[in-house]
């Protein structure tokens, strides 16, 4: 426990170190290596960055240039995605394998080079190939420019909180077995908070993370959901949390005792240490309102007031049940952009492309699978097929035969998407099809869940852009009535948004970033099954509106 306390104090101290100059070049080196996971009562080797789980935090300031040298020392191909970084004209550094780059092969090196243009807040990085992101992930903390305060009371200290999932088995073996059988994968064996599950069965020595606080002080918690397949509730016993930012975009502050965070999302909250002493339970538990199997193990940590000597921990009076949809809905309905003079919400009012995408599961034939069929996923009934070279290369060098730009802007068959009467044909079409957008065009995209197999939450992540969540609702989207209630004043700004089970979500964004940009469900099993697509955004006028050429060390397929 003493070593854990020292490690935490070092982390907190680093969080408060001033990065003295903005506009600097920040250098990092990521060695991708195998490491035994002894902390989780396991001797199995896992893939890590610099031998750490979670990996190192990148600290920088708004408008800094970041260089990350990634050296692959493991047997797997590797790529790193800088989740939420806009990558303006630098799509070569975005990271998803076979979308914007060929992966970094064993023994090879690649230098990611990007600028944090106009961004500040909490984002994260993770592997974007296979299921390696289960252990290959870490935080990105972008501080405001020097002299620019937060638009909320300055905290005494800051702490990164990374929530994730843990499998006793190798995650690549887990997904490979699922693909072989054609069925769903095994759920994880535990949830973790900063790599610690807390006390779990047959692992009694693991006490979990210990967060030290002082009475009367305010702390900024930078919460990240790095889990592969589960949305999570996050609570601290006896304490309210004030939400001030999501996905590196400031929000109008509001208080809550429970935050809901989907895989891929980040949420910054202020915690006021308003008790004199004591120890308080911190918990992360699953949210799933569909009849889908989840990992029911709650990850725990401890909020410990300095000077408290007792061993008694104040526990939560209750954890939300895993199907607590009203709690999740209340939380998401409370999110609003700050929309201040300094941080305006630039919501597109005029729409050039009005798109309607259904997100669904399906079943395709598979002669070698257990039931003679394979579970798949699709957008507008297209199950995405990964190419053999990166789509960005094919676009930039005009290589034919890699993709087509005829992705459907609406579903090929219209039916009662969320009703009880579903189509009897669950088969999907397969293809590498993109949707083309002119530079600086505006997009309204309605994401509609369906009841194909089962309705389910889908956290959708769009690379290369932030977007505004202008509306959401239950049932089928009605373009005549539902658009009347769109929030075009202060909708929350995000890069990852949940499409609620049996409902729809509408977003708007401006296509002001040339390149090829992935959009996919951030439930890794759904991405594996094909719930993904990409936008290709053409160059604008002149070099400042055009994609830069690839770097010299760009990986080869």
C-alpha positions in Angstrom: 0.0 0.0 0.0 2.9 2.4 0.8 4.3 1.9 -2.7 0.9 2.4 -4.2 0.5 5.7 -2.3 3.9 6.9 -3.4 3.1 6.0 -7.1 -0.2 8.0 -6.8 1.5 11.0 -5.3 4.0 11.0 -8.2 1.2 10.8 -10.7 -0.7 13.7 -9.1 2.5 15.8 -8.9 3.2 15.3 -12.6 -0.4 16.4 -13.4 0.3 19.8 -11.8 3.7 20.4 -13.4 3.4 23.5 -15.7 4.2 22.8 -19.3 5.9 26.2 -19.7 5.5 26.9 -23.4 2.7 26.2 -25.9 3.4 25.7 -29.5 6.3 23.4 -28.5 7.3 20.1 -30.0 6.6 17.3 -27.5 8.6 14.1 -28.0 7.4 10.6 -26.8 8.7 7.1 -27.4 6.4 4.2 -27.3 8.0 0.8 -27.1 5.3 -1.9 -27.7 6.5 -4.8 -25.6 5.1 -7.9 -23.8 4.8 -7.7 -20.0 3.6 -10.1 -17.4 0.3 -8.9 -15.8 1.2 -9.8 -12.2 -1.0 -7.0 -10.8 -4.1 -8.8 -11.9 -3.1 -12.1 -10.2 -2.0 -13.5 -13.6 1.3 -14.4 -15.1 0.1 -14.2 -18.7 2.1 -11.8 -20.8 0.1 -8.8 -22.3 0.9 -6.3 -25.0 1.8 -3.0 -23.4 3.5 0.4 -24.2 6.7 0.9 -22.2 5.7 -2.1 -20.0 2.8 -0.2 -18.5 -0.9 -1.0 -18.1 -2.5 1.5 -18.7 0.2 3.1 -20.9 1.9 6.4 -20.4 -0.1 9.7 -20.4 0.8 12.2 -23.0 0.9 15.8 -21.6 0.8 18.8 -23.9 -0.8 22.2 -24.5 -3.2 23.4 -27.1 -1.4 24.0 -30.4 1.6 21.9 -29.5 3.2 19.6 -32.1 3.4 16.0 -30.8 5.9 13.4 -32.1 5.5 9.8 -30.9 8.0 7.3 -32.1 6.4 3.8 -31.9 8.7 0.8 -32.0 7.0 -2.6 -32.4 8.8 -5.3 -30.3 5.9 -7.8 -30.3 4.7 -10.5 -32.7 1.6 -8.6 -33.7 1.1 -5.9 -36.3 0.4 -2.6 -34.4 -1.1 0.8 -35.0 -2.0 3.6 -32.6 -5.0 5.9 -32.9 -5.0 9.2 -31.1 -8.7 9.2 -30.3 -10.4 12.6 -30.7 -7.4 14.4 -32.2 -8.7 16.3 -35.2 -5.6 15.4 -37.4 -6.2 18.5 -39.6 -4.6 17.5 -42.9 -2.5 14.9 -41.2 -4.7 11.8 -41.7 -1.5 9.7 -42.0 -1.1 10.0 -38.3 -4.7 9.0 -37.4 -3.8 5.4 -36.8 -6.6 2.9 -37.7 -5.0 0.0 -39.6 -5.8 -0.3 -43.3 -7.9 2.9 -43.1 -5.3 5.6 -42.8 -2.1 3.5 -42.6 -0.6 0.1 -43.0 0.2 -1.4 -39.6 3.6 -1.2 -38.0 5.0 -4.7 -38.5 7.1 -6.5 -35.9 10.5 -4.9 -35.6 9.4 -1.8 -37.5 9.2 1.9 -36.4 6.8 4.7 -37.3 6.8 8.3 -36.1 3.4 9.8 -35.6 3.5 13.6 -36.2 0.4 15.8 -35.4 -0.6 19.2 -34.0 -3.2 19.8 -31.3 -4.9 22.6 -33.3 -7.5 24.4 -31.3 -8.0 21.5 -28.8 -7.7 21.2 -25.1 -9.1 18.7 -22.5 -9.0 15.0 -22.1 -8.6 12.5 -24.9 -6.9 9.2 -25.2 -4.8 6.9 -27.4 -5.2 3.2 -28.1 -4.2 0.4 -30.5 -6.4 0.3 -33.5 -5.9 -3.2 -34.8 -7.1 -6.6 -33.7 -8.2 -6.4 -30.0 -4.9 -5.0 -28.8 -6.6 -1.9 -27.4 -7.6 -4.1 -24.4 -4.2 -3.4 -22.9 -2.6 -0.9 -25.3 -4.2 2.4 -24.3 -3.5 5.6 -22.3 -4.6 9.2 -21.7 -3.9 12.4 -23.6 -4.1 15.5 -21.4 -4.1 18.7 -23.4 -3.8 21.8 -21.2 -5.1 25.2 -22.2 -2.6 27.8 -23.6 -0.5 29.5 -21.0 -2.4 32.1 -19.1 -5.8 30.8 -20.3 -7.8 29.5 -17.3 -10.3 26.7 -17.2 -13.9 27.9 -17.5 -14.5 26.5 -14.1 -12.9 26.8 -10.7 -9.2 25.7 -10.8 -8.8 22.3 -9.1 -6.3 21.6 -6.4 -5.0 18.6 -8.3 -6.0 16.4 -11.3 -6.2 12.7 -11.7 -6.6 10.5 -14.8 -9.1 7.7 -14.3 -9.0 5.0 -17.0 -11.8 2.4 -16.9 -11.2 -0.8 -18.8 -11.9 -4.6 -19.1 -9.7 -7.6 -18.3 -9.7 -11.1 -19.7 -7.9 -14.0 -18.1 -7.3 -15.4 -21.6 -5.4 -13.7 -24.4 -7.8 -11.3 -26.1 -6.7 -12.3 -29.6 -7.5 -15.9 -28.7 -10.9 -14.7 -27.4 -11.9 -13.0 -30.6 -10.4 -15.6 -32.9 -12.4 -18.3 -31.2 -15.6 -16.2 -31.6 -14.9 -15.6 -35.3 -14.2 -19.3 -35.8 -17.5 -20.3 -34.2 -19.6 -17.5 -35.7 -21.0 -16.6 -32.3 -20.4 -13.8 -29.8 -17.2 -13.6 -27.9 -16.7 -14.4 -24.2 -17.3 -11.5 -21.9 -14.4 -10.1 -19.9 -13.5 -11.4 -16.4 -13.2 -8.1 -14.6 -13.4 -4.4 -14.9 -10.4 -2.2 -13.9 -9.7 1.3 -12.7 -6.2 2.4 -13.7 -5.4 -1.2 -14.2 -6.6 -2.4 -10.8 -9.8 -4.4 -10.4 -10.1 -3.9 -6.7 -10.7 -7.0 -4.4 -11.9 -9.9 -6.5 -12.3 -13.6 -6.0 -9.1 -15.5 -5.8 -7.1 -12.3 -5.9 -7.4 -11.1 -2.3 -4.0 -9.2 -2.4 -5.3 -6.6 -4.9 -6.7 -3.7 -2.8 -7.3 -1.5 -5.8 -6.4 2.1 -6.6 -6.1 4.5 -3.6 -7.0 8.2 -4.3 -5.6 10.5 -1.7 -7.5 13.8 -1.1 -7.5 16.6 1.4 -10.6 18.0 3.1 -12.0 21.1 1.5 -10.0 20.8 -1.8 -11.5 20.3 -5.3 -10.1 17.7 -7.6 -10.5 17.3 -11.4 -11.0 13.7 -12.4 -10.3 12.9 -16.1 -12.4 9.8 -16.7 -11.8 7.6 -19.8 -13.7 4.5 -20.8 -11.2 2.3 -22.5 -13.3 -0.9 -22.2 -13.7 -2.9 -25.3 -17.4 -3.8 -25.2 -19.2 -2.2 -22.3 -20.7 1.2 -21.3 -20.1 1.9 -17.6 -21.5 3.7 -14.7 -19.0 5.6 -12.5 -19.7 6.7 -8.9 -18.0 7.9 -5.7 -19.8 7.1 -2.5 -21.1 10.1 -0.6 -19.9 12.6 -3.2 -21.5 14.6 -6.0 -19.6 15.0 -9.3 -19.8 18.2 -11.4 -19.5 17.5 -15.1 -17.5 20.2 -16.9 -16.2 18.5 -20.1 -16.8 15.6 -22.4 -14.6 14.4 -25.3 -12.3 17.5 -24.8 -15.2 20.0 -25.2 -16.4 22.1 -22.3 -20.0 21.7 -21.1 -22.4 23.7 -19.1 -21.6 22.4 -15.6 -24.2 20.2 -13.9 -24.1 18.0 -10.8 -24.7 14.2 -10.7 -24.0 11.3 -8.5 -23.5 9.0 -11.4 -21.8 9.5 -14.8 -22.5 7.2 -17.8 -19.6 6.7 -20.1 -19.4 4.6 -23.3 -16.3 3.0 -24.7 -14.3 5.8 -26.5 -15.8 8.6 -24.5 -14.1 10.9 -21.9 -15.7 12.9 -19.1 -14.1 15.5 -16.9 -15.7 16.0 -13.5 -15.0 18.1 -10.4 -15.1 16.4 -7.1 -15.2 18.5 -3.9 -13.7 16.7 -0.9 -16.4 18.0 1.4 -16.0 15.4 4.2 -13.7 15.8 7.1 -12.3 12.3 7.0 -12.9 8.8 5.9 -12.5 6.3 3.1 -15.1 6.1 0.3 -15.7 3.5 -2.3 -15.2 4.4 -6.0 -17.0 2.1 -8.4 -17.3 1.3 -12.1 -20.1 -1.1 -13.1 -21.7 -2.1 -16.5 -24.7 -0.5 -18.2 -26.5 -2.6 -20.7 -30.3 -2.3 -21.3 -30.5 -5.0 -23.9 -30.6 -8.8 -23.3 -26.9 -9.1 -23.9 -24.4 -10.9 -21.7 -22.0 -8.5 -19.8 -19.3 -8.7 -17.3 -21.1 -8.2 -14.0 -17.9 -7.6 -11.9 -17.7 -4.1 -10.4 -14.3 -2.5 -10.4 -13.6 -0.6 -7.2 -11.1 1.9 -5.8 -10.9 4.0 -2.7 -11.1 7.8 -2.1 -9.0 8.3 1.0 -9.0 11.5 3.0 -5.5 12.4 4.3 -5.2 11.6 8.0 -7.9 9.0 8.1 -6.5 5.9 9.9 -9.5 3.7 10.1 -10.0 0.7 7.7 -13.8 1.1 7.4 -14.9 2.1 3.9 -18.1 4.0 3.3 -19.7 2.0 0.5 -22.3 3.0 -2.0 -25.9 2.7 -0.8 -26.7 1.1 -4.2 -25.1 0.6 -7.6 -27.3 1.3 -10.6 -28.7 -2.0 -12.0 -27.1 -2.8 -15.3 -30.3 -1.9 -17.2 -30.8 1.5 -15.5 -31.8 3.3 -18.7 -33.5 6.3 -16.9 -30.2 7.1 -15.2 -28.3 6.9 -18.5 -31.0 9.0 -20.3 -31.0 11.7 -17.5 -27.3 12.0 -17.8 -27.1 12.3 -21.6 -30.1 14.7 -21.6 -28.2 17.0 -19.2 -25.2 17.5 -21.5 -25.0 20.9 -23.2 -22.2 22.8 -24.9 -20.7 25.6 -22.9 -21.5 27.9 -25.9 -19.7 30.9 -24.4 -18.2 33.9 -26.3 -14.7 32.2 -25.9 -16.0 28.7 -26.6 -18.9 29.0 -29.1 -21.0 26.1 -30.4 -20.6 26.5 -34.2 -23.5 24.2 -35.1 -24.1 23.9 -38.9 -27.5 25.5 -39.7 -27.6 24.8 -43.4 -27.3 21.1 -44.3 -25.7 20.0 -47.6 -25.9 16.3 -47.0 -28.8 14.7 -45.1 -27.9 11.1 -44.3 -29.8 8.3 -42.6 -27.8 5.3 -41.4 -29.3 2.3 -39.8 -27.0 0.4 -37.4 -27.9 -3.3 -37.0 -26.8 -6.9 -36.4 -27.3 -9.6 -39.0 -26.6 -13.2 -39.9 -24.7 -14.4 -42.9 -24.0 -18.0 -44.1 -20.8 -19.7 -42.9 -20.2 -23.3 -43.8 -17.5 -23.8 -41.2 -19.3 -22.1 -38.3 -21.1 -23.8 -35.4 -24.7 -23.1 -36.7 -23.8 -22.8 -40.4 -24.0 -19.1 -40.0 -22.1 -16.1 -38.6 -23.3 -13.1 -36.7 -22.4 -9.9 -38.5 -23.1 -6.2 -38.1 -23.8 -3.5 -40.7 -24.6 0.2 -41.5 -27.4 0.5 -44.0 -27.1 -3.2 -44.5 -23.4 -3.0 -45.6 -21.0 -5.1 -43.7 -17.7 -3.4 -44.1 -14.8 -5.4 -45.7 -11.3 -4.2 -44.7 -9.0 -3.6 -47.6 -5.4 -4.9 -48.1 -3.8 -1.5 -48.3 -4.9 1.7 -46.5 -7.9 3.6 -47.9 -6.0 6.9 -47.5 -3.2 5.6 -49.7 -5.7 4.5 -52.3 -7.4 7.9 -52.2 -4.2 10.0 -52.2 -2.5 8.1 -55.0 -5.7 7.4 -56.9 -5.3 3.6 -56.7 -8.3 1.9 -58.3 -10.0 -1.2 -57.1 -9.5 -0.6 -53.4 -12.8 1.0 -52.6 -15.9 2.5 -54.2 -17.5 5.8 -53.1 -21.1 4.6 -53.4 -22.0 4.0 -49.8 -25.8 4.4 -49.5 -27.0 7.6 -47.9 -30.2 5.8 -46.7 -31.1 2.2 -46.0 -31.9 0.1 -49.1 -35.1 -1.3 -47.4 -37.4 0.8 -45.2 -39.3 -1.0 -42.5 -40.4 -0.5 -38.9 -36.8 -0.4 -37.6 -37.6 -0.6 -33.9 -40.9 -2.5 -34.1 -41.6 -6.1 -33.2 -42.1 -7.2 -36.8 -38.7 -7.4 -38.3 -37.5 -8.7 -41.7 -37.1 -12.4 -41.9 -34.0 -12.1 -44.1 -31.0 -11.2 -41.8 -28.4 -11.3 -44.5 -26.2 -8.3 -45.2 -24.2 -7.1 -48.2 -20.4 -7.0 -48.0 -18.2 -4.3 -49.4 -15.6 -1.6 -49.0 -17.8 1.3 -49.8 -17.2 5.0 -48.8 -19.3 8.1 -48.8 -17.7 11.1 -50.6 -18.0 14.6 -49.2 -16.9 17.9 -50.8 -14.5 19.9 -48.7 -16.3 22.2 -46.2 -19.8 20.7 -46.9 -22.1 20.3 -44.0 -23.6 17.0 -42.9 -26.6 15.9 -40.9 -26.4 12.2 -40.0 -29.3 10.4 -38.3 -28.1 7.1 -36.7 -31.0 4.7 -36.2 -30.8 1.6 -34.1 -32.8 -1.4 -35.3 -34.4 -4.5 -33.8 -32.5 -6.9 -36.1 -31.7 -9.8 -33.8 -31.9 -7.4 -30.8 -31.9 -3.6 -30.2 -28.7 -2.5 -28.5 -26.7 0.6 -27.5 -24.1 1.5 -30.1 -21.4 4.1 -29.2 -20.4 5.5 -32.6 -17.0 7.2 -33.0 -16.2 9.5 -36.0 -12.5 10.1 -36.7 -11.2 13.4 -37.9 -14.1 15.6 -36.7 -16.0 16.8 -33.7 -19.8 16.8 -34.2 -22.8 18.2 -32.4 -25.5 16.0 -31.0 -28.6 17.9 -32.1 -31.3 15.4 -31.3 -32.1 11.9 -30.1 -35.2 9.9 -29.3 -36.9 6.5 -29.0 -38.5 4.6 -31.8 -38.2 5.4 -35.4 -36.9 8.8 -36.5 -39.6 11.0 -38.0 -38.0 13.7 -40.2 -41.1 15.9 -40.2 -41.7 16.0 -36.5 -38.4 15.2 -34.8 -36.3 17.9 -36.6 -38.6 20.5 -35.0 -37.1 19.7 -31.6 -33.5 19.7 -32.7 -31.2 21.8 -30.4 -29.2 24.1 -32.7 -28.2 26.5 -29.9 -26.1 24.6 -27.4 -26.0 20.9 -28.3 -23.2 18.9 -26.7 -20.0 18.5 -28.9 -18.5 15.1 -29.0 -16.4 12.6 -31.1 -18.2 9.5 -29.8 -22.0 9.3 -29.2 -24.3 6.6 -28.1 -27.2 5.5 -30.3 -29.6 4.3 -27.6 -31.2 0.9 -27.7 -34.4 1.1 -29.8 -33.9 4.7 -30.7 -32.0 7.2 -32.8 -29.4 10.0 -32.5 -28.8 12.9 -34.9 -25.5 14.7 -35.3 -24.2 17.5 -37.5 -20.6 18.4 -38.5 -18.7 20.3 -41.2 -16.4 18.3 -43.5 -13.5 20.7 -43.2 -10.7 18.1 -42.9 -9.5 16.4 -46.2 -8.7 12.7 -46.1 -10.4 9.4 -45.3 -12.1 9.2 -42.0 -13.3 6.1 -40.3 -16.7 5.9 -38.5 -17.5 2.8 -36.5 -19.2 1.3 -33.4 -16.7 1.5 -30.4 -18.0 -1.8 -29.1 -15.0 -3.8 -30.5 -17.1 -6.9 -31.2 -19.4 -4.9 -33.4 -16.5 -3.3 -35.3 -15.0 -6.8 -35.8 -18.4 -7.9 -37.2 -18.4 -5.1 -39.7 -20.3 -2.2 -38.1 -18.1 0.5 -39.7 -17.7 2.7 -42.8 -15.6 5.7 -43.9 -16.1 9.1 -45.4 -13.7 10.4 -48.0 -13.4 14.2 -47.9 -12.0 15.8 -51.0 -9.4 18.6 -51.0 -10.5 22.2 -51.0 -8.9 25.1 -52.7 -5.1 25.5 -52.3 -2.6 23.8 -50.0 -4.1 24.9 -46.7 -7.3 22.9 -47.6 -5.4 19.9 -49.0 -4.2 16.6 -47.4 -0.4 16.6 -46.8 1.7 13.9 -48.5 2.6 10.8 -46.5 5.7 10.9 -44.4 8.9 9.1 -45.6 8.7 6.4 -42.9 5.1 5.5 -43.7 4.6 1.8 -43.0 4.2 -0.6 -45.9 1.6 -3.3 -46.2 
